[in-house]
């Protein structure tokens, strides 16, 4: 299969998994906190393992082959540059409207949420916009990894898809409580994920004329940094908040183990 078609398909799957979060409004008034905790920990484990063991190593190897002795330092700079980029994006989104801060899923009751439908609708729409911004680098991570083949694309797609589900919840829940329209809540959550494949394809088209081993090495390093930042800043804190430390760690270790086994199988 052409790797570009694979990359588009994988990125689309990861992005539209926000719709799964939207479907939760059809089946449950409140997401299962323990399941959410383990799932977020699992996603963090997959992303941390693949970032440090595969993506950063590939960045170092690619840049060292292209640039010699200066390749390793540039890989390190790319890694922290990716962290800095996603941190800046995170900083530009107000904390209350940041999808990393989804405490209203636990803290507010149904009556409290229903009492101010305008505020809930605004929260859902702004969260959708914030998620759109955050999904751009995640889409690039999925897309670029898929260009290298299925063995790297599958686990990264799985990890990002899992972590996109609660983002879909973050959009759907306030919109549902504001409108009492489950279909509208679902479609808003689904559409918010379209930014992921759109951002990935746009980014790839912009970079394609300049593609080289050096650029690919820098991109791999930066994506590793983005994924580590998301795991440490978003996934693990949220996992502990929704379930608890032990559930989060269980998911984390399971995610790392699954990622390790999958890489061994494809080695």
MIRO-893316 format. One record per residue (C-alpha): residue in one letter; x, y, z. Coordinates in pm, whole numbers, plus 50000, padded with zeros to 5 digits. Each point is the difference from the previous one (the first is absolute). Layout:
N
<'A'; <X; Y; Z>>
...
# end
This chain:
267
<'X'; <50000; 50000; 50000>>
<'X'; <50121; 50350; 49920>>
<'X'; <50130; 50149; 50324>>
<'X'; <49835; 50335; 49933>>
<'X'; <49655; 49839; 49976>>
<'X'; <50075; 49801; 50314>>
<'X'; <50103; 50320; 50178>>
<'X'; <49677; 50177; 49902>>
<'X'; <49790; 49703; 50113>>
<'X'; <50178; 49962; 50335>>
<'X'; <49981; 50372; 50074>>
<'X'; <49630; 50004; 49913>>
<'X'; <49934; 49709; 50236>>
<'X'; <50190; 50168; 50284>>
<'X'; <49829; 50335; 49948>>
<'X'; <49645; 49875; 49965>>
<'X'; <50030; 49794; 50319>>
<'X'; <49880; 50318; 50172>>
<'X'; <49660; 49886; 49873>>
<'X'; <50023; 49699; 50233>>
<'X'; <50010; 50246; 50286>>
<'X'; <49691; 50164; 49854>>
<'X'; <49820; 49665; 49993>>
<'X'; <50037; 49980; 50378>>
<'X'; <49717; 50253; 50028>>
<'X'; <49772; 49735; 49845>>
<'X'; <50077; 49731; 50253>>
<'X'; <50100; 50165; 50325>>
<'X'; <49931; 50315; 50195>>
<'X'; <50355; 49992; 50136>>
<'X'; <50312; 49823; 49867>>
<'X'; <50143; 49714; 50203>>
<'X'; <50286; 50167; 50186>>
<'X'; <50202; 49683; 50062>>
<'X'; <49984; 49891; 49636>>
<'X'; <50095; 50351; 49891>>
<'X'; <50295; 50000; 50242>>
<'X'; <50138; 49668; 49880>>
<'X'; <49947; 50094; 49634>>
<'X'; <50184; 50331; 50039>>
<'X'; <50284; 49829; 50187>>
<'X'; <50017; 49735; 49728>>
<'X'; <50020; 50267; 49731>>
<'X'; <50276; 50179; 50192>>
<'X'; <50197; 49675; 50030>>
<'X'; <49979; 49934; 49627>>
<'X'; <50097; 50356; 49910>>
<'X'; <50289; 50022; 50248>>
<'X'; <50144; 49665; 49897>>
<'X'; <49977; 50059; 49626>>
<'X'; <50135; 50354; 50035>>
<'X'; <50309; 49908; 50200>>
<'X'; <50074; 49655; 49856>>
<'X'; <49904; 50047; 49635>>
<'X'; <49947; 50360; 49888>>
<'X'; <50289; 50166; 50182>>
<'X'; <50232; 49712; 49914>>
<'X'; <49897; 50028; 49636>>
<'X'; <50057; 50376; 50011>>
<'X'; <50349; 49951; 50140>>
<'X'; <50084; 49727; 49748>>
<'X'; <49865; 50193; 49699>>
<'X'; <50170; 50328; 50094>>
<'X'; <50329; 49832; 50089>>
<'X'; <50005; 49826; 49661>>
<'X'; <49925; 50329; 49822>>
<'X'; <50210; 50241; 50206>>
<'X'; <50260; 49791; 50179>>
<'X'; <50105; 50110; 50349>>
<'X'; <49758; 50291; 50015>>
<'X'; <49701; 49772; 49942>>
<'X'; <49953; 49895; 50363>>
<'X'; <49995; 50357; 50141>>
<'X'; <49752; 50106; 49731>>
<'X'; <49778; 49703; 50090>>
<'X'; <50003; 50118; 50363>>
<'X'; <49918; 50357; 49895>>
<'X'; <49717; 49872; 49779>>
<'X'; <49860; 49799; 50291>>
<'X'; <49990; 50298; 50236>>
<'X'; <49887; 50225; 49715>>
<'X'; <49693; 49780; 49959>>
<'X'; <49932; 50028; 50372>>
<'X'; <50035; 50377; 49983>>
<'X'; <49765; 50026; 49701>>
<'X'; <49717; 49807; 50164>>
<'X'; <50059; 50184; 50329>>
<'X'; <49956; 50333; 49820>>
<'X'; <49678; 49877; 49836>>
<'X'; <49882; 49882; 50341>>
<'X'; <50082; 50337; 50153>>
<'X'; <49800; 50189; 49739>>
<'X'; <49679; 49816; 50097>>
<'X'; <49837; 50138; 50318>>
<'X'; <50011; 49742; 50278>>
<'X'; <49624; 49994; 50052>>
<'X'; <49944; 49922; 49632>>
<'X'; <50297; 49767; 49960>>
<'X'; <49915; 49637; 49918>>
<'X'; <50276; 49904; 50244>>
<'X'; <49775; 50133; 50279>>
<'X'; <49685; 49790; 49976>>
<'X'; <49906; 50000; 50369>>
<'X'; <49635; 50080; 49936>>
<'X'; <49945; 49637; 49905>>
<'X'; <50040; 49911; 50365>>
<'X'; <49930; 50316; 50195>>
<'X'; <49658; 50118; 49886>>
<'X'; <49664; 49831; 50027>>
<'X'; <49737; 49983; 49727>>
<'X'; <49781; 50271; 50152>>
<'X'; <50295; 50235; 50040>>
<'X'; <50107; 49949; 49640>>
<'X'; <49645; 50047; 49871>>
<'X'; <49949; 50321; 50196>>
<'X'; <50215; 50207; 49765>>
<'X'; <49957; 49858; 49652>>
<'X'; <50160; 50302; 49828>>
<'X'; <50318; 49960; 50200>>
<'X'; <50004; 49626; 49931>>
<'X'; <49956; 50055; 49626>>
<'X'; <50282; 50252; 49994>>
<'X'; <50223; 49763; 50196>>
<'X'; <49935; 49720; 49752>>
<'X'; <50067; 50219; 49696>>
<'X'; <50316; 50155; 50143>>
<'X'; <50122; 49656; 50106>>
<'X'; <49942; 49878; 49644>>
<'X'; <50211; 50292; 49872>>
<'X'; <50273; 49928; 50255>>
<'X'; <50005; 49632; 49905>>
<'X'; <50025; 50100; 49635>>
<'X'; <50319; 50195; 50081>>
<'X'; <50143; 49717; 50209>>
<'X'; <49927; 49736; 49737>>
<'X'; <50233; 50147; 49737>>
<'X'; <50327; 49865; 50146>>
<'X'; <49833; 49672; 50094>>
<'X'; <49884; 49960; 49642>>
<'X'; <50354; 50060; 49878>>
<'X'; <50125; 49734; 50242>>
<'X'; <49759; 49742; 49859>>
<'X'; <50054; 50103; 49639>>
<'X'; <50380; 50003; 50004>>
<'X'; <50021; 49671; 50190>>
<'X'; <49764; 49838; 49748>>
<'X'; <50229; 50108; 49716>>
<'X'; <50257; 49761; 50147>>
<'X'; <49761; 49701; 49992>>
<'X'; <49734; 49814; 50197>>
<'X'; <50224; 49880; 50283>>
<'X'; <50046; 50350; 50141>>
<'X'; <49670; 50148; 49883>>
<'X'; <49768; 49748; 50167>>
<'X'; <50105; 50050; 50365>>
<'X'; <50026; 50379; 49964>>
<'X'; <49657; 50014; 49836>>
<'X'; <49859; 49787; 50282>>
<'X'; <50154; 50221; 50270>>
<'X'; <49883; 50328; 49849>>
<'X'; <49655; 49855; 49927>>
<'X'; <49960; 49893; 50365>>
<'X'; <50108; 50339; 50125>>
<'X'; <49765; 50176; 49757>>
<'X'; <49696; 49826; 50148>>
<'X'; <49987; 50210; 50320>>
<'X'; <50055; 50310; 49785>>
<'X'; <49682; 49902; 49816>>
<'X'; <49830; 49968; 50338>>
<'X'; <50126; 50348; 50091>>
<'X'; <49824; 50144; 49696>>
<'X'; <49684; 49789; 50008>>
<'X'; <49905; 50016; 50369>>
<'X'; <49956; 50379; 50035>>
<'X'; <49830; 50027; 49661>>
<'X'; <49760; 49720; 50093>>
<'X'; <49914; 50161; 50334>>
<'X'; <49954; 50335; 49825>>
<'X'; <49777; 49877; 49717>>
<'X'; <49870; 49660; 50117>>
<'X'; <50076; 49894; 49643>>
<'X'; <50210; 49683; 49998>>
<'X'; <50045; 50008; 49623>>
<'X'; <50134; 50354; 50005>>
<'X'; <50240; 49913; 50282>>
<'X'; <50125; 49699; 49806>>
<'X'; <50053; 50190; 49675>>
<'X'; <50187; 50283; 50167>>
<'X'; <50233; 49751; 50168>>
<'X'; <50052; 49810; 49674>>
<'X'; <50072; 50312; 49797>>
<'X'; <50249; 50130; 50255>>
<'X'; <50218; 49699; 49915>>
<'X'; <50016; 50090; 49630>>
<'X'; <50271; 50252; 50080>>
<'X'; <50236; 49710; 50057>>
<'X'; <50007; 49858; 49645>>
<'X'; <49960; 50350; 49853>>
<'X'; <50295; 50134; 50198>>
<'X'; <50212; 49698; 49920>>
<'X'; <49938; 50016; 49626>>
<'X'; <50049; 50378; 49991>>
<'X'; <50324; 49972; 50195>>
<'X'; <50126; 49722; 49776>>
<'X'; <49917; 50193; 49682>>
<'X'; <50187; 50304; 50132>>
<'X'; <50304; 49791; 50097>>
<'X'; <50000; 49763; 49703>>
<'X'; <50204; 50224; 49764>>
<'X'; <50273; 50017; 50265>>
<'X'; <49996; 49633; 50103>>
<'X'; <50343; 49855; 50070>>
<'X'; <50157; 49761; 50250>>
<'X'; <50100; 50297; 50215>>
<'X'; <49649; 50145; 50007>>
<'X'; <49847; 49658; 50072>>
<'X'; <50243; 49955; 50289>>
<'X'; <49905; 50338; 50143>>
<'X'; <49628; 49922; 49959>>
<'X'; <50038; 49666; 50177>>
<'X'; <50182; 50166; 50290>>
<'X'; <49741; 50277; 50027>>
<'X'; <49709; 49757; 49989>>
<'X'; <50162; 49794; 50275>>
<'X'; <50017; 50315; 50210>>
<'X'; <49636; 50088; 49927>>
<'X'; <49881; 49653; 50101>>
<'X'; <50206; 49994; 50321>>
<'X'; <49864; 50342; 50097>>
<'X'; <49640; 49894; 49933>>
<'X'; <50051; 49685; 50205>>
<'X'; <50155; 50176; 50300>>
<'X'; <49794; 50319; 49993>>
<'X'; <49660; 49866; 49896>>
<'X'; <49954; 49625; 50007>>
<'X'; <50159; 49895; 50329>>
<'X'; <49861; 50289; 50210>>
<'X'; <49653; 49940; 49853>>
<'X'; <50029; 49626; 50058>>
<'X'; <50078; 50057; 50368>>
<'X'; <49724; 50258; 50033>>
<'X'; <49727; 49780; 49856>>
<'X'; <50096; 49669; 50161>>
<'X'; <50299; 50012; 50228>>
<'X'; <50373; 49937; 50007>>
<'X'; <49986; 49620; 49985>>
<'X'; <49755; 49988; 49709>>
<'X'; <50210; 50252; 49811>>
<'X'; <50319; 49800; 50061>>
<'X'; <49828; 49675; 49902>>
<'X'; <49898; 50156; 49669>>
<'X'; <50346; 50153; 49952>>
<'X'; <50185; 49671; 50050>>
<'X'; <49749; 49810; 49786>>
<'X'; <50042; 50255; 49720>>
<'X'; <50378; 49971; 50011>>
<'X'; <49981; 49621; 50003>>
<'X'; <49760; 49985; 49705>>
<'X'; <50218; 50245; 49808>>
<'X'; <50315; 49797; 50076>>
<'X'; <49839; 49674; 49891>>
<'X'; <49862; 50154; 49681>>
<'X'; <50345; 50131; 49907>>
<'X'; <50158; 49662; 50071>>
<'X'; <49744; 49830; 49777>>
<'X'; <50080; 50235; 49713>>
<'X'; <50377; 49996; 50056>>
# end
